[in-house]
């Protein structure tokens, strides 16, 4: 974990105009949800009601000017993760929740984005993108399983792919046993 630099003098708190400029610059560097932007702005204002009022006013201006829209953010984020990273719906849902997007908006966005998607084909594209080959033993089978689970694919699809790769039943049974065994340290 890197150390944060302490400047000689503390940064002055921003007013509404300064906060708006800060937010525009921040959004120019990377797309962000409203919750993420609010969290970043929290550090730049004085604590208390005045700070909250400045944040609220800046957020209203950002929405009015079209710089801040959680629906557009969620749609773009899901599209990029599906097309570029080849992530499954579970991973994208988890990422959007971490970014503070509302549950209903996540559900609508993912239904629109992943509703007609073949999860097995997407999982195969992910494997190809990551250059993951057919596993040769139980250890490699477990690695492929972990990678696909982390990428957001359901276990049913993962087992289907592994069976089509002619992975032995013993290796698949060993995967089932991994969840039941207590982890030893």
C-alpha positions as CSV (number, residue, x, y, z in Angstrom):
1,X,0.0,0.0,0.0
2,X,1.6,3.3,-1.0
3,X,2.0,6.1,1.5
4,X,0.0,9.2,1.0
5,X,2.1,12.3,0.8
6,X,1.3,15.0,3.3
7,X,1.7,18.4,1.9
8,X,3.1,21.2,4.0
9,X,-0.1,23.1,4.1
10,X,-3.6,21.5,4.0
11,X,-5.6,21.9,0.8
12,X,-8.3,24.6,1.2
13,X,-11.9,23.4,1.0
14,X,-13.7,24.0,-2.2
15,X,-16.9,26.0,-2.7
16,X,-19.7,24.9,-5.1
17,X,-18.0,26.4,-8.2
18,X,-14.6,24.8,-7.3
19,X,-16.3,21.5,-6.6
20,X,-18.1,21.6,-9.9
21,X,-14.8,22.2,-11.7
22,X,-13.2,19.4,-9.8
23,X,-16.0,17.0,-10.7
24,X,-15.8,17.9,-14.4
25,X,-12.1,17.2,-14.4
26,X,-12.6,14.0,-12.5
27,X,-15.3,12.8,-14.9
28,X,-13.0,13.8,-17.8
29,X,-10.4,11.3,-16.5
30,X,-12.7,8.3,-16.0
31,X,-16.5,7.7,-16.0
32,X,-17.9,7.4,-12.5
33,X,-21.2,6.8,-10.8
34,X,-22.9,9.4,-8.7
35,X,-22.0,7.6,-5.5
36,X,-18.3,7.4,-6.5
37,X,-18.2,11.1,-7.4
38,X,-19.9,12.0,-4.1
39,X,-17.3,10.0,-2.2
40,X,-14.5,11.8,-4.0
41,X,-16.1,15.2,-3.5
42,X,-16.6,14.5,0.2
43,X,-12.8,14.9,0.9
44,X,-12.7,18.3,-0.8
45,X,-15.4,20.1,1.2
46,X,-15.7,21.2,4.8
47,X,-17.5,18.7,7.0
48,X,-21.1,19.4,7.9
49,X,-24.2,20.8,6.3
50,X,-22.4,23.4,4.2
51,X,-20.2,20.8,2.6
52,X,-23.2,18.5,1.9
53,X,-25.1,21.5,0.4
54,X,-22.2,22.3,-1.9
55,X,-22.0,18.7,-3.0
56,X,-25.7,18.5,-3.7
57,X,-25.6,21.7,-5.7
58,X,-22.7,20.6,-7.7
59,X,-24.4,17.2,-8.4
60,X,-27.5,19.0,-9.6
61,X,-25.5,21.2,-12.0
62,X,-23.7,18.1,-13.3
63,X,-26.9,16.3,-14.0
64,X,-28.4,19.4,-15.7
65,X,-25.4,19.7,-18.0
66,X,-25.5,15.9,-18.8
67,X,-22.2,15.1,-17.2
68,X,-23.6,12.8,-14.6
69,X,-26.1,10.0,-15.4
70,X,-26.0,6.7,-13.6
71,X,-28.2,5.0,-16.2
72,X,-25.8,5.9,-19.0
73,X,-22.9,5.0,-16.8
74,X,-24.3,1.5,-16.0
75,X,-25.1,0.9,-19.7
76,X,-21.7,1.9,-20.9
77,X,-19.9,0.0,-18.1
78,X,-21.8,-3.2,-18.8
79,X,-21.3,-2.9,-22.5
80,X,-17.6,-2.4,-22.2
81,X,-17.2,-5.3,-19.8
82,X,-19.2,-7.6,-22.0
83,X,-17.6,-6.6,-25.3
84,X,-14.0,-6.1,-24.2
85,X,-13.4,-8.1,-21.1
86,X,-16.0,-10.8,-21.9
87,X,-17.2,-10.8,-18.3
88,X,-20.3,-12.7,-17.2
89,X,-23.4,-11.0,-15.8
90,X,-22.5,-11.9,-12.2
91,X,-19.2,-10.1,-12.3
92,X,-20.7,-7.0,-13.9
93,X,-23.5,-6.9,-11.3
94,X,-21.0,-7.1,-8.5
95,X,-18.8,-4.4,-10.0
96,X,-21.8,-2.0,-10.5
97,X,-22.9,-2.6,-6.9
98,X,-19.4,-1.7,-5.7
99,X,-19.6,1.5,-7.7
100,X,-22.8,2.5,-5.9
101,X,-25.3,2.1,-8.7
102,X,-28.9,1.3,-7.6
103,X,-30.2,-2.3,-7.6
104,X,-33.2,-1.6,-9.9
105,X,-31.0,0.2,-12.4
106,X,-28.5,-2.6,-12.4
107,X,-31.2,-5.2,-13.0
108,X,-32.7,-3.2,-15.9
109,X,-29.3,-2.6,-17.4
110,X,-28.1,-6.2,-17.2
111,X,-31.4,-7.5,-18.5
112,X,-31.1,-5.2,-21.6
113,X,-27.4,-6.0,-22.1
114,X,-27.2,-9.7,-21.2
115,X,-30.9,-10.8,-21.9
116,X,-30.2,-12.3,-25.3
117,X,-26.6,-13.2,-24.7
118,X,-25.5,-16.9,-24.8
119,X,-23.5,-17.2,-21.6
120,X,-21.6,-20.3,-22.8
121,X,-20.4,-18.5,-25.9
122,X,-19.4,-15.5,-23.8
123,X,-17.5,-17.8,-21.4
124,X,-15.7,-19.5,-24.4
125,X,-14.7,-16.0,-25.7
126,X,-13.4,-15.1,-22.3
127,X,-11.3,-18.3,-22.2
128,X,-10.0,-17.5,-25.7
129,X,-9.2,-13.9,-24.8
130,X,-7.3,-15.0,-21.7
131,X,-5.6,-17.8,-23.7
132,X,-6.8,-20.5,-21.2
133,X,-6.3,-23.9,-22.7
134,X,-8.0,-27.3,-22.0
135,X,-6.9,-28.5,-18.5
136,X,-4.6,-31.5,-18.4
137,X,-5.0,-32.4,-14.7
138,X,-7.1,-31.7,-11.6
139,X,-5.0,-28.7,-10.6
140,X,-5.5,-27.0,-14.0
141,X,-9.2,-27.9,-14.0
142,X,-9.6,-26.1,-10.6
143,X,-7.6,-23.1,-12.0
144,X,-9.9,-22.9,-15.0
145,X,-13.0,-23.2,-12.7
146,X,-11.7,-20.4,-10.4
147,X,-10.9,-18.1,-13.4
148,X,-14.4,-18.5,-14.9
149,X,-16.2,-18.1,-11.5
150,X,-14.2,-14.9,-11.0
151,X,-15.2,-13.7,-14.5
152,X,-18.8,-14.0,-13.4
153,X,-20.0,-17.2,-15.1
154,X,-22.5,-19.7,-13.6
155,X,-21.2,-23.0,-12.4
156,X,-23.6,-24.8,-14.8
157,X,-22.0,-23.2,-17.8
158,X,-18.5,-23.9,-16.4
159,X,-19.3,-27.6,-15.9
160,X,-20.8,-27.8,-19.4
161,X,-17.6,-26.3,-21.0
162,X,-15.4,-28.6,-18.9
163,X,-17.5,-31.7,-19.9
164,X,-17.2,-30.7,-23.6
165,X,-13.5,-30.5,-23.1
166,X,-13.6,-34.2,-22.0
167,X,-12.4,-33.4,-18.5
168,X,-12.6,-36.6,-16.5
169,X,-15.4,-37.2,-14.1
170,X,-12.8,-37.6,-11.3
171,X,-11.5,-34.1,-11.9
172,X,-15.1,-32.7,-11.9
173,X,-15.9,-34.6,-8.7
174,X,-12.7,-33.1,-7.1
175,X,-14.1,-29.6,-7.9
176,X,-17.2,-30.4,-6.0
177,X,-15.2,-31.6,-3.1
178,X,-13.2,-28.3,-3.0
179,X,-16.2,-26.5,-1.6
180,X,-16.8,-29.1,1.1
181,X,-13.2,-29.4,2.4
182,X,-12.2,-27.0,5.2
183,X,-9.4,-24.6,4.2
184,X,-6.2,-25.4,6.1
185,X,-3.7,-22.7,6.8
